[in-house]
Amino acid sequence: MSIHNEAIKEMQAGNYEKAIELFTKAVEENPEEATGYINIGNIFASLGDAEQAEPFFQKALTLDENAGTAFYGLANLYYNQERFEEAAKLYEKAVQTGLESADAYFMLGKSLEQGGSDRLALPYLQRAAELNPEDAEIGLSYGILLAKLELFKEAKPVFESILASVPDHADTHYNLGVLYAVSTEDKASALSHLEKAFTIEPEHTQARYLFDMIQLGEQSEK
């Protein structure tokens, strides 16, 4: 077994110190190979040690300017530090190098959204949803952004698709309930989805609050 494969095995087993030791040995044997630096950076990142992880990703990029996973790893560090503008640029570079993954597009979209560029974020979240239609988190974020931009007609089938696969997804029921409440006169559907949200997740106070407000509004109209 190669040192690299042995290190990956140790990493997967949670033996991070041993994995770092082996990856470091691999780097010493092949100092011009970016992969070893990326792997060490990924381990430190998974341990929440951004300060240790960052120079390894940067070193990898000095060796290979098309190392998409290094751009992605560095972008994750910046995103977690709420450096959303920097993160977005790095996620974009990762995608441009050919990292055609749902996660890369999703994080690029989320970085732009967190930075206040909702419309710029939309096509990236859409692409992430296309690449991984089974991922409820991606679908929900895409649907929420559509609704946020008042594209209610487009958001509704996104939420419905999630519920078709995951019927007990409380946050999706909540957001679909909000959509019905703010964009239609169908209060019965709004109440139904909001009730499902706090029935599935009793701590969902937002769903309970909006449900009560709609009911009070209906009673005052009678």
N, C-alpha and C positions, 0 to 999 in steps of 0.2 A: 504494500500500500504506500502511495506517495505521501510525502509530508503534508501536502495540501489536503488530500483526502482524509488523512488521519486527523488533521486539525478540524476539518468540517465535522467529522464524526464526534470529536470531543465537544465541539460547540453545540451540536444537536443534543448531546447528552447533558448539557448544562455545565460542563467542566470548562468554564471560560478562561481561567488562569492557564490551564494546560493548552487550550486552543490558542491563546495569545502567544504562548511560548513557542508553539509549533509554527504558527503563522510568521512569527518573528524570525524563526530559523529559515523558513522558506524565503522570506524577504532578503535575508543575508546571503542566501545562495543565489537568488535572482533579483538583485537590487533594482534592475531596470524594468521589472514586471509590475504593472499597476495593481493587479488582482490581489496580491498579498496585502498591500496597504489598505485597499478597500475593505477586505475582510476584517482586518484589525479595527478599522474605523467603525465597521458595523457592530462589532462586539462591544466596543466602548459605548456606542450609541444605544445599544440595547440595554446596557447597564445604567443609562442615564448620565453618562460622563461625557458631555458635549465638549468640554475643554480638551480632553484627551483624544476624542474622536476627530475633531476638526482638522488638525494638521495631517492626519493620515489620508483623509479625503483630498486635501489640497495637494499633498505629495503625489497621490495617484494622478491627479489632473496635470501636474507638471510633466509626468511621464507619458500620459495618454490623454490628449485634449478631447478625445471622443469617448471617454469612459463614462457612459451614461449612468451607470450605477453609482459612480462617485459624485456626479452632479446631484443625483437623487438623494443619496445619503446626506450630503452637505445641505441640500435644501430642507430635508427633514429637521436637521438641527436648527436651522434658522426659523422654520415654521414654529417649532416648539418654543422658541425664544420670542415669538410674535414679531419677527423681522419679516413681515409678509411680502414686502416689495422685493427684498433680496431673494427670498425663497421662490417667488414666482419666476424670477429671471432664471434661477437655477433649474427649476422644474421644466421650464421651457427649453433650456439647453439639453436637458435629459431627453425630452421628447424629440428634439431636433437630431440627436445622435442616433435615433432609432429605437429608443426605449418605448415601444408601442404597447404599454400596459395600461389597464384601467386605472390602477393606483396612481400612475404618473399624471394622467389627465385629470383625475379626481383631485389630487393635491394641488395641481396647477390652478384648477378652477376654484378650489377653496381658498388658496392664497390670494387670488384676485378678489374674491368675494370679501374676504376678511379685510383686504386693503381698500374696500369701498368701490371696486369696479365690477358691479354686478353684471352689467351687460357683456363685458369682456369675459367674465367667468362662464357665462351660460354655454357657449359652444363646447367648452372643455368638459363641463359636467355632462352635457349631452353625449359627448364622445365616450366618456367613461361608462355611462349607462348602456351605450350600444355595445361596448366591449365586454361588459359583465352585467347582463340584464338580470342575473340572479342575485346580485348584491343589493340587499334592501337598504343599506346605509347610503350607497351611491344613489340609488333610485329616489330615496327620500330627500336627500340634499338637492337633487335635480328638480324634483317636484316642488319643494319649498321655494327654490329660487325662481321657478316659473311663476308661482303664486305671488311671490314678493314683487315681481315685475308686472303683476296683474295680467299674466297670461293664463287665466283661469281655465280656459277651454283646453289648453295644452297640458296643464298640470293635472287635471282630473283623471285622465286615463293612466297617468304615471302612478298616482296613488292607488288607483283601482288595480293596476297590475301587481303592485306589491302585495295588496291584500288577497289577491287571487292565489299567491304563493305562500304568504304568511298571514293567514286570517286574523291572528291574535296580535298583530303589530300595533301596539297602543299608540305610538307617536304618529303612525300613518292614519289611524282612525281619527286622531285629534286634528291633524292637518286637513283631512278631507272634510271633517265637520266644520272647521273654520272656513274652508273654501265655500261650502254650501251656505254658511251664515252670511258671508260678506259679498257673495257674487250671485246669489239666487234668492228666490222667495220660498224655497223649499226648506222650511224650518224643521219639518219632521225628519228629513234626512240629516240635517245638521245635528239635531238632538240625538238621533240614533247613533251616529258615529261618535259623538262626544261621550255619550253614556257608555258605549263599548270601550272607549279609551280608559275611563276611570274605573270601569268594572274589571278590565284586564289588569290595570295598574292603579290600585287604590290611592297611591300617593301622587297621581297625576292631577295636581291642584288646578292647573290651568284649564284642563278639560272640565272639571267640576264647576269652576267659576263661570266659564262661558255658558255651560249648560244651564246653570241657575239664572244667569242674566237673560238668556233667551226665553226661558220659562216665565220669568217675571215680566218681560216685555209682552209676551203673549197674553198674560193675565190682565195687564193694564189696558190692553186693546179691547178686551171683552166688556 
